[in-house]
Amino acid sequence: MTALAPPTSSFALVVDDDALIRMDALTILEEAGFETLEAAHADAAVDLLHERHPHLCLLFTDVHMPGRLDGFALARYAAERWPHISIVVASGQARPGPGDLPEGARFLAKPFSAEIVRDHLKTMLPDDRKPIPLRG
């Protein structure tokens, strides 16, 4: 796989079937400096990942969603194909078991705050993939 040049903008994909939670996550990430894309389930997210992966630096996904993949499977799928994308999996019900999360992915329990999300992103994203508000 060839190395990707750093994007001019930091893009994040938010995947959650609950529209209110998805909007909250989008707002948190936009305030952190990301350009955002959204999907209501993993099947739509897979399509967006295939189309936009060179520009994406973050996948932020729920666990329980309709469709053939849950958030853990989506995270593993993305990590196998696009290792440059950092991954956060969030749930208010499920907790990851052995092998659920790909290496380097983070898990957040819902409900989460903007501060908790930003703190995780500051430590997990490489400096050249962080939006300006998360640097320093």
Sine and cosine of phi, psi and omega as CSV:
sin_phi,cos_phi,sin_psi,cos_psi,sin_omega,cos_omega
0.00,0.00,0.68,-0.73,-0.02,-1.00
-1.00,0.09,0.47,-0.88,0.02,-1.00
-0.95,0.31,0.57,-0.82,0.01,-1.00
-0.99,-0.13,0.63,-0.78,0.10,-0.99
-0.95,0.31,0.57,-0.82,0.03,-1.00
-0.86,0.52,0.69,-0.72,0.00,-1.00
-0.95,0.32,0.35,-0.94,0.06,-1.00
-0.97,0.26,-0.39,0.92,0.08,-1.00
-0.77,-0.63,0.42,-0.91,0.06,-1.00
-0.99,-0.11,0.88,-0.48,-0.02,-1.00
-0.96,-0.28,0.64,-0.77,0.06,-1.00
-0.81,-0.59,0.61,-0.79,0.09,-1.00
-0.94,-0.34,0.84,-0.53,0.02,-1.00
-0.96,-0.28,0.79,-0.62,-0.04,-1.00
-0.81,-0.58,0.91,-0.41,0.03,-1.00
-0.33,-0.94,0.71,-0.70,0.00,-1.00
-0.98,0.18,-0.25,0.97,0.07,-1.00
-1.00,0.03,0.93,-0.37,-0.10,-0.99
-0.87,0.49,-0.62,0.79,-0.02,-1.00
-0.93,0.38,-0.69,0.73,0.03,-1.00
-0.91,0.40,-0.65,0.76,0.03,-1.00
-0.88,0.48,-0.69,0.72,0.02,-1.00
-0.89,0.45,-0.65,0.76,0.04,-1.00
-0.88,0.47,-0.72,0.70,0.01,-1.00
-0.90,0.44,-0.66,0.75,0.04,-1.00
-0.86,0.50,-0.70,0.71,0.00,-1.00
-0.89,0.46,-0.72,0.70,0.01,-1.00
-0.85,0.53,-0.72,0.70,-0.05,-1.00
-0.95,0.31,-0.60,0.80,0.06,-1.00
-0.91,0.42,-0.65,0.76,0.04,-1.00
-0.92,0.40,-0.42,0.91,0.05,-1.00
-0.99,0.12,-0.04,1.00,0.09,-1.00
0.96,-0.27,0.08,1.00,-0.01,-1.00
-1.00,0.10,0.54,-0.84,0.35,-0.94
-0.99,0.12,0.63,-0.77,-0.11,-0.99
-0.84,-0.54,0.50,-0.87,0.17,-0.98
-0.82,-0.58,0.40,-0.91,-0.03,-1.00
-0.65,-0.76,0.45,-0.89,0.07,-1.00
-0.57,-0.82,0.56,-0.83,-0.02,-1.00
-1.00,0.00,-0.17,0.98,0.03,-1.00
-0.36,-0.93,0.23,-0.97,-0.12,-0.99
-0.91,0.42,-0.55,0.83,0.00,-1.00
-0.88,0.48,-0.70,0.72,0.06,-1.00
-0.92,0.39,-0.59,0.81,0.02,-1.00
-0.90,0.43,-0.63,0.78,0.02,-1.00
-0.87,0.50,-0.69,0.72,0.04,-1.00
-0.87,0.50,-0.72,0.69,0.02,-1.00
-0.90,0.43,-0.64,0.77,0.04,-1.00
-0.87,0.49,-0.70,0.72,0.01,-1.00
-0.90,0.45,-0.63,0.78,-0.03,-1.00
-0.97,0.24,-0.63,0.77,-0.22,-0.97
-0.90,-0.44,0.10,1.00,-0.12,-0.99
-0.80,0.60,-0.56,0.83,0.00,-1.00
-0.90,0.44,-0.41,0.91,-0.06,-1.00
-0.99,-0.16,-0.24,0.97,-0.05,-1.00
-0.99,0.12,0.68,-0.73,0.12,-0.99
-0.87,-0.49,-0.13,0.99,-0.04,-1.00
-0.56,-0.83,0.73,-0.68,0.20,-0.98
-0.92,-0.39,0.84,-0.55,-0.01,-1.00
-0.86,-0.51,0.96,-0.29,-0.15,-0.99
-0.77,-0.63,0.54,-0.84,0.17,-0.99
-0.97,0.23,0.20,-0.98,0.04,-1.00
-1.00,-0.07,-0.86,0.51,-0.11,-0.99
-1.00,0.03,0.92,-0.38,0.01,-1.00
-0.56,-0.83,0.39,-0.92,0.10,-1.00
-0.93,0.36,0.36,-0.93,0.02,-1.00
0.91,-0.41,-0.05,-1.00,-0.10,-1.00
-0.99,0.15,-0.32,0.95,0.00,-1.00
-0.88,-0.47,0.62,-0.78,0.20,-0.98
-1.00,-0.06,0.00,-1.00,-0.05,-1.00
-0.90,0.44,-0.57,0.82,0.04,-1.00
-0.90,0.43,-0.71,0.71,0.01,-1.00
-0.91,0.42,-0.63,0.78,0.05,-1.00
-0.89,0.46,-0.68,0.73,0.01,-1.00
-0.88,0.48,-0.71,0.71,0.01,-1.00
-0.91,0.41,-0.65,0.76,0.03,-1.00
-0.86,0.51,-0.75,0.66,-0.01,-1.00
-0.90,0.43,-0.69,0.73,-0.04,-1.00
-0.89,0.45,-0.61,0.79,0.00,-1.00
-0.92,0.39,-0.60,0.80,-0.11,-0.99
-1.00,-0.07,-0.56,0.83,-0.10,-1.00
-0.71,-0.70,0.97,0.23,-0.09,-1.00
-0.90,0.43,-0.23,0.97,0.05,-1.00
-0.97,0.25,-0.21,0.98,-0.01,-1.00
-1.00,0.01,0.86,-0.51,0.09,-1.00
-0.97,0.23,0.48,-0.88,-0.14,-0.99
-0.75,-0.66,0.73,-0.68,0.16,-0.99
-0.84,-0.54,0.79,-0.62,0.07,-1.00
-0.92,-0.40,0.74,-0.67,-0.04,-1.00
-0.79,-0.61,0.57,-0.82,0.07,-1.00
-0.35,-0.94,0.53,-0.85,0.11,-0.99
-0.99,-0.12,-0.14,0.99,-0.06,-1.00
-0.86,-0.50,-0.76,0.65,-0.08,-1.00
-1.00,0.06,0.46,-0.89,0.15,-0.99
-0.80,-0.60,0.59,-0.81,-0.04,-1.00
-0.94,0.33,0.65,-0.76,0.12,-0.99
-0.97,-0.24,-0.04,-1.00,0.02,-1.00
-0.84,0.55,0.77,-0.63,0.04,-1.00
0.99,0.14,-0.07,1.00,-0.01,-1.00
-0.94,0.34,-0.68,0.74,-0.05,-1.00
-0.99,-0.15,0.66,-0.75,0.12,-0.99
-0.94,0.34,0.33,-0.94,0.00,-1.00
-0.84,0.55,0.72,-0.69,0.04,-1.00
1.00,0.05,-0.21,0.98,0.02,-1.00
-0.96,0.27,0.45,-0.89,0.04,-1.00
-0.91,-0.41,0.51,-0.86,0.09,-1.00
-0.92,-0.39,0.71,-0.70,0.09,-1.00
-0.85,-0.53,0.73,-0.68,0.09,-1.00
-0.99,0.16,0.66,-0.75,0.09,-1.00
-1.00,0.01,0.55,-0.84,-0.04,1.00
-0.97,0.23,0.54,-0.84,0.04,-1.00
-0.89,-0.45,0.38,-0.92,0.02,-1.00
-0.97,-0.26,0.29,-0.96,0.06,-1.00
-0.86,0.50,-0.63,0.78,-0.01,-1.00
-0.89,0.45,-0.68,0.73,0.02,-1.00
-0.89,0.45,-0.70,0.72,0.00,-1.00
-0.88,0.47,-0.76,0.65,0.00,-1.00
-0.86,0.51,-0.67,0.74,0.00,-1.00
-0.87,0.49,-0.68,0.73,0.04,-1.00
-0.90,0.43,-0.69,0.72,-0.04,-1.00
-0.91,0.41,-0.60,0.80,0.02,-1.00
-0.87,0.49,-0.59,0.81,-0.05,-1.00
-1.00,0.02,-0.42,0.91,-0.11,-0.99
-0.99,-0.13,-0.45,0.90,-0.04,-1.00
-1.00,0.10,0.67,-0.74,0.11,-0.99
-0.90,0.44,0.54,-0.84,-0.07,-1.00
-0.81,0.59,-0.62,0.78,-0.05,-1.00
-0.97,0.25,-0.10,1.00,0.03,-1.00
-0.93,-0.37,0.00,1.00,0.00,-1.00
-0.99,0.11,0.68,-0.73,0.18,-0.98
-0.92,0.40,0.39,-0.92,-0.08,-1.00
-0.79,0.61,-0.67,0.74,0.00,-1.00
-0.87,0.49,-0.34,0.94,0.00,-1.00
-1.00,-0.08,-0.11,0.99,-0.01,-1.00
-0.99,0.15,0.53,-0.85,0.12,-0.99
0.99,0.11,0.00,0.00,0.00,0.00
